[in-house]
């Protein structure tokens, strides 16, 4: 008897709304009979699961839904095939150390794959596990994206039409996944499973669901296979991607491609309300970046900021204030901050009013006349601020930009006041301005404004300044 889908050693099974597991099991056997299941915990049979009949085996195949195992564990699950008269044991297989909780797809490019320093990796927790790319479940420990060991060929066979691997030095490999899982464990109280699917250097063009015709030689096909291998149920998708879209010809189509991607996942997962937790891209220290590169970089960030208004059941966590370990990859230390931000954003998305505060949202930009100087003050307001806005040292990150994409050095002071930011400028109120306001303008801005829960305000702009 061979199990093809739904059960593996050390696996985390997805719970349903009743806090009970719900997973699809498929397999094959050369012998006909009845498939039965026994579930034990601490060597005691779970009520209702002492050789309970699951399915009939005919024609060498079987398929059934396993439901009813409570969240928690660890459990041992045994399957046996008995003859049709139930007098003869035909075959038996046992799976050890399984948990029931929430399972998440981790997808995107290198900042989800993880290229932060391993010395700053999150400490493992035995109740947070990863399904690594070699199709094995284990306690999650960075790096969890072992591309060269992947079962799916897209992750280790270089194909210039699809994507190639990003070389990984031995001292890097930390991503946000484990910190996300640990924070979700804290919030939910149930075990967490992480299905590693990310691949560095990939744009949304390479995640196109239409490429699924290549099966596991496509990123979407590989993701879909791993989803089904784990029983066809997950709590949601965690996504960090967009750097490779910040380029000419494709940046302006980011929203359209994301709509297609999320819609396809919800269709193929059979879950029209599948939660989608995303990150807004951070910084890129590109010495040769010019006006064109800056324009595309900000275009993707602005589209990401607005995605929750374009796609239901999607949230975006800003990352602009996080430090890097190289020119573009979030540091191992700040990957822990990002993981917690993603988890908090996801929990608020899933639980609504009882799930905490969603990521901050830009609500208003208003230009007013300063009564003392006669110059323009720009008041920027946000909703969903936890406590008050704050900064370590001088608040930084805002810029007024000309139509030629040049920063106008007009802001001389930034004040934080609760959920509002007041930008004091040298622009006379009677002067008609053609400037646009940004937070996080350019590829490598310095931004340091957060709320009291260590959540950054989002990158936004251009926002036309109207005195």
DOMI-804474 format. One line per 3 residues: number of its first residue (from 1); for each residue x, y, z of C-alpha. Coordinates in steps of 0.2 Angstrom, whole numbers, plus 5000, padded with zeros to 4 digits. Layout:
REM residues N
NUM	X/Y/Z | ... $
END
This chain:
REM residues 467
1	5000/5000/5000 | 5007/5017/4995 | 5000/5034/5001 $
4	5001/5047/4987 | 4993/5062/4996 | 4988/5067/5013 $
7	4999/5059/5026 | 5017/5059/5030 | 5028/5057/5045 $
10	5029/5074/5056 | 5016/5082/5045 | 5005/5096/5051 $
13	4987/5093/5045 | 4976/5108/5042 | 4961/5111/5054 $
16	4944/5116/5048 | 4932/5129/5056 | 4927/5117/5070 $
19	4946/5115/5075 | 4946/5097/5068 | 4958/5091/5054 $
22	4951/5089/5036 | 4963/5082/5024 | 4962/5071/5008 $
25	4970/5055/5007 | 4974/5046/4991 | 4984/5030/4988 $
28	4985/5013/4979 | 4986/4995/4983 | 4986/4980/4972 $
31	4974/4971/4984 | 4955/4975/4986 | 4948/4977/5003 $
34	4943/4990/5016 | 4954/5004/5022 | 4954/5007/5041 $
37	4962/5020/5052 | 4968/5020/5070 | 4974/5036/5078 $
40	4983/5036/5094 | 4990/5049/5106 | 5001/5045/5121 $
43	4998/5027/5115 | 4979/5028/5118 | 4967/5027/5104 $
46	4957/5043/5100 | 4938/5040/5102 | 4930/5035/5086 $
49	4947/5031/5078 | 4950/5013/5083 | 4951/5005/5066 $
52	4937/5015/5059 | 4933/5011/5041 | 4938/5025/5029 $
55	4936/5018/5011 | 4934/5004/4999 | 4949/4999/4989 $
58	4944/4994/4971 | 4954/4994/4955 | 4970/4997/4964 $
61	4966/5015/4970 | 4957/5023/4985 | 4952/5041/4990 $
64	4944/5048/5005 | 4943/5063/5017 | 4950/5061/5035 $
67	4941/5072/5047 | 4938/5074/5065 | 4956/5073/5073 $
70	4957/5088/5086 | 4970/5102/5084 | 4985/5098/5093 $
73	4995/5082/5094 | 5007/5073/5092 | 4997/5059/5084 $
76	5002/5042/5077 | 4991/5037/5062 | 4990/5019/5056 $
79	4981/5013/5040 | 4977/4995/5037 | 4969/4986/5023 $
82	4959/4971/5027 | 4950/4959/5016 | 4932/4962/5011 $
85	4926/4949/5024 | 4937/4958/5037 | 4946/4942/5042 $
88	4963/4945/5035 | 4975/4959/5037 | 4982/4963/5019 $
91	4994/4978/5022 | 4997/4991/5035 | 5007/5007/5036 $
94	5010/5019/5051 | 5014/5038/5051 | 5022/5045/5066 $
97	5022/5062/5075 | 5008/5071/5066 | 5001/5088/5072 $
100	4984/5096/5068 | 4984/5115/5066 | 4986/5128/5052 $
103	4997/5126/5036 | 5003/5140/5026 | 5010/5141/5008 $
106	5026/5152/5008 | 5029/5159/4991 | 5037/5173/4981 $
109	5055/5177/4978 | 5072/5179/4987 | 5066/5189/5002 $
112	5053/5174/5006 | 5066/5161/5001 | 5077/5169/5014 $
115	5095/5176/5011 | 5097/5185/5028 | 5112/5180/5039 $
118	5109/5163/5047 | 5118/5169/5063 | 5102/5179/5066 $
121	5089/5165/5062 | 5074/5162/5073 | 5076/5148/5086 $
124	5066/5133/5081 | 5050/5128/5090 | 5045/5109/5088 $
127	5027/5115/5085 | 5032/5125/5070 | 5036/5113/5056 $
130	5041/5115/5038 | 5038/5105/5022 | 5055/5108/5014 $
133	5058/5106/4995 | 5064/5088/4997 | 5046/5083/5002 $
136	5050/5080/5020 | 5042/5087/5036 | 5053/5092/5050 $
139	5055/5105/5064 | 5057/5122/5054 | 5075/5128/5054 $
142	5082/5140/5042 | 5086/5138/5028 | 5069/5130/5024 $
145	5070/5133/5006 | 5083/5120/5000 | 5081/5123/4981 $
148	5095/5111/4976 | 5087/5097/4985 | 5069/5101/4977 $
151	5058/5087/4971 | 5051/5099/4958 | 5063/5102/4943 $
154	5059/5121/4942 | 5069/5124/4958 | 5085/5117/4952 $
157	5086/5115/4934 | 5091/5132/4926 | 5079/5137/4913 $
160	5082/5155/4906 | 5064/5156/4900 | 5058/5153/4918 $
163	5070/5156/4932 | 5087/5151/4939 | 5093/5149/4956 $
166	5101/5162/4966 | 5118/5156/4973 | 5117/5154/4992 $
169	5133/5156/5003 | 5133/5145/5018 | 5131/5159/5030 $
172	5114/5165/5023 | 5097/5157/5022 | 5086/5166/5035 $
175	5068/5171/5029 | 5052/5177/5038 | 5044/5160/5038 $
178	5049/5153/5055 | 5046/5170/5064 | 5029/5170/5056 $
181	5025/5152/5061 | 5030/5156/5079 | 5020/5171/5080 $
184	5005/5162/5073 | 5007/5148/5086 | 5007/5162/5099 $
187	4991/5170/5092 | 4981/5154/5088 | 4988/5141/5101 $
190	4988/5128/5088 | 5003/5120/5078 | 5009/5128/5062 $
193	5015/5121/5046 | 5025/5130/5032 | 5026/5123/5015 $
196	5041/5131/5006 | 5038/5136/4988 | 5048/5152/4985 $
199	5061/5155/4972 | 5073/5170/4971 | 5074/5181/4956 $
202	5056/5177/4950 | 5044/5190/4944 | 5025/5187/4943 $
205	5027/5183/4925 | 5036/5167/4930 | 5022/5163/4943 $
208	5008/5165/4929 | 4995/5151/4932 | 4995/5148/4913 $
211	5012/5141/4914 | 5005/5126/4924 | 5004/5117/4908 $
214	5023/5114/4911 | 5017/5105/4928 | 5032/5105/4940 $
217	5043/5113/4928 | 5033/5129/4932 | 5033/5138/4949 $
220	5014/5138/4949 | 5013/5119/4945 | 5026/5115/4958 $
223	5016/5125/4971 | 5000/5116/4966 | 5008/5099/4968 $
226	5015/5103/4985 | 4998/5109/4990 | 4989/5093/4985 $
229	5003/5082/4992 | 4999/5089/5009 | 4980/5085/5008 $
232	4973/5099/4998 | 4969/5111/5013 | 4979/5126/5019 $
235	4975/5141/5031 | 4982/5154/5018 | 4996/5160/5007 $
238	5011/5171/5013 | 5019/5181/4999 | 5034/5192/4998 $
241	5038/5196/4980 | 5039/5211/4968 | 5057/5216/4966 $
244	5059/5207/4949 | 5043/5216/4943 | 5051/5234/4946 $
247	5057/5235/4928 | 5052/5242/4912 | 5038/5234/4902 $
250	5031/5224/4917 | 5030/5236/4932 | 5013/5244/4927 $
253	5005/5227/4925 | 5008/5221/4943 | 4991/5223/4949 $
256	4983/5214/4935 | 4995/5199/4936 | 4992/5198/4955 $
259	4973/5198/4953 | 4975/5183/4940 | 4987/5174/4952 $
262	4976/5175/4968 | 4961/5171/4958 | 4969/5156/4951 $
265	4975/5150/4968 | 4958/5152/4976 | 4950/5142/4961 $
268	4963/5128/4961 | 4963/5127/4980 | 4944/5126/4981 $
271	4943/5141/4993 | 4936/5157/4986 | 4940/5166/5003 $
274	4958/5160/5004 | 4968/5173/5015 | 4982/5180/5006 $
277	4996/5189/5017 | 5008/5199/5007 | 5023/5211/5010 $
280	5027/5227/5002 | 5044/5227/4995 | 5058/5236/5004 $
283	5074/5244/4997 | 5087/5241/4984 | 5105/5249/4985 $
286	5108/5250/4966 | 5122/5262/4963 | 5117/5265/4945 $
289	5098/5267/4948 | 5092/5281/4937 | 5075/5290/4935 $
292	5068/5275/4925 | 5072/5262/4939 | 5066/5273/4953 $
295	5049/5276/4944 | 5047/5257/4941 | 5052/5253/4959 $
298	5039/5265/4966 | 5026/5260/4954 | 5026/5242/4961 $
301	5026/5248/4979 | 5011/5259/4976 | 5002/5245/4967 $
304	5006/5234/4982 | 4999/5247/4994 | 4982/5247/4985 $
307	4981/5228/4983 | 4969/5226/4998 | 4957/5238/4989 $
310	4958/5228/4973 | 4958/5210/4980 | 4947/5204/4994 $
313	4954/5195/5009 | 4972/5201/5005 | 4983/5211/5017 $
316	5000/5220/5015 | 5013/5222/5028 | 5026/5236/5024 $
319	5044/5233/5025 | 5052/5249/5020 | 5061/5252/5037 $
322	5069/5235/5038 | 5088/5233/5037 | 5097/5223/5024 $
325	5112/5211/5024 | 5117/5215/5006 | 5111/5226/4992 $
328	5093/5220/4992 | 5090/5206/5005 | 5082/5209/5022 $
331	5093/5206/5036 | 5092/5190/5046 | 5088/5200/5062 $
334	5074/5210/5053 | 5067/5195/5045 | 5061/5191/5062 $
337	5052/5208/5063 | 5044/5205/5046 | 5038/5187/5051 $
340	5029/5194/5066 | 5022/5209/5055 | 5015/5196/5042 $
343	5008/5185/5056 | 4999/5200/5065 | 4992/5206/5048 $
346	4986/5189/5044 | 4978/5186/5060 | 4969/5203/5059 $
349	4963/5198/5041 | 4957/5181/5047 | 4949/5185/5064 $
352	4942/5203/5059 | 4938/5213/5074 | 4944/5201/5087 $
355	4961/5198/5078 | 4970/5214/5082 | 4974/5230/5072 $
358	4977/5228/5053 | 4992/5236/5045 | 4991/5255/5044 $
361	4982/5263/5030 | 4984/5281/5022 | 4968/5290/5025 $
364	4971/5308/5020 | 4984/5321/5013 | 4980/5339/5016 $
367	4989/5355/5012 | 4986/5369/5024 | 4993/5387/5027 $
370	5005/5388/5042 | 4998/5404/5051 | 5015/5409/5057 $
373	5026/5407/5042 | 5013/5408/5028 | 5021/5392/5020 $
376	5013/5376/5016 | 5011/5362/5030 | 5006/5345/5023 $
379	4996/5335/5035 | 4997/5316/5032 | 4984/5305/5042 $
382	4983/5286/5044 | 4970/5275/5051 | 4973/5258/5061 $
385	4988/5266/5071 | 4992/5256/5086 | 4995/5269/5099 $
388	5005/5284/5092 | 5017/5286/5077 | 5035/5286/5083 $
391	5053/5286/5076 | 5070/5283/5083 | 5079/5299/5081 $
394	5073/5312/5067 | 5058/5305/5058 | 5063/5302/5040 $
397	5056/5296/5023 | 5045/5309/5016 | 5050/5318/4999 $
400	5042/5331/4988 | 5046/5326/4970 | 5046/5337/4954 $
403	5038/5331/4937 | 5056/5327/4932 | 5058/5314/4946 $
406	5070/5325/4956 | 5068/5328/4975 | 5064/5346/4980 $
409	5072/5350/4996 | 5057/5359/5003 | 5053/5349/5019 $
412	5063/5355/5033 | 5054/5347/5048 | 5043/5332/5051 $
415	5032/5331/5067 | 5023/5316/5073 | 5006/5318/5082 $
418	4996/5303/5086 | 4990/5296/5070 | 4995/5311/5060 $
421	5012/5318/5052 | 5014/5336/5049 | 5027/5341/5036 $
424	5033/5359/5037 | 5039/5366/5021 | 5047/5382/5014 $
427	5034/5383/5000 | 5024/5399/5001 | 5005/5395/5002 $
430	5001/5407/4988 | 5013/5398/4976 | 5005/5385/4964 $
433	5015/5369/4967 | 5018/5355/4954 | 5026/5344/4967 $
436	5021/5326/4972 | 5022/5319/4989 | 5030/5302/4992 $
439	5034/5291/5008 | 5049/5280/5003 | 5054/5288/4986 $
442	5067/5280/4976 | 5076/5263/4977 | 5085/5266/4994 $
445	5076/5279/5005 | 5079/5280/5023 | 5062/5278/5032 $
448	5060/5275/5051 | 5042/5279/5056 | 5032/5265/5064 $
451	5018/5264/5077 | 5020/5257/5095 | 5018/5239/5089 $
454	5034/5241/5077 | 5023/5242/5061 | 5029/5253/5047 $
457	5018/5266/5038 | 5017/5260/5020 | 5027/5267/5006 $
460	5015/5278/4995 | 5016/5290/4981 | 5015/5300/4970 $
463	5002/5310/4979 | 4999/5327/4970 | 5002/5341/4982 $
466	4987/5354/4981 | 4990/5370/4991 $
END
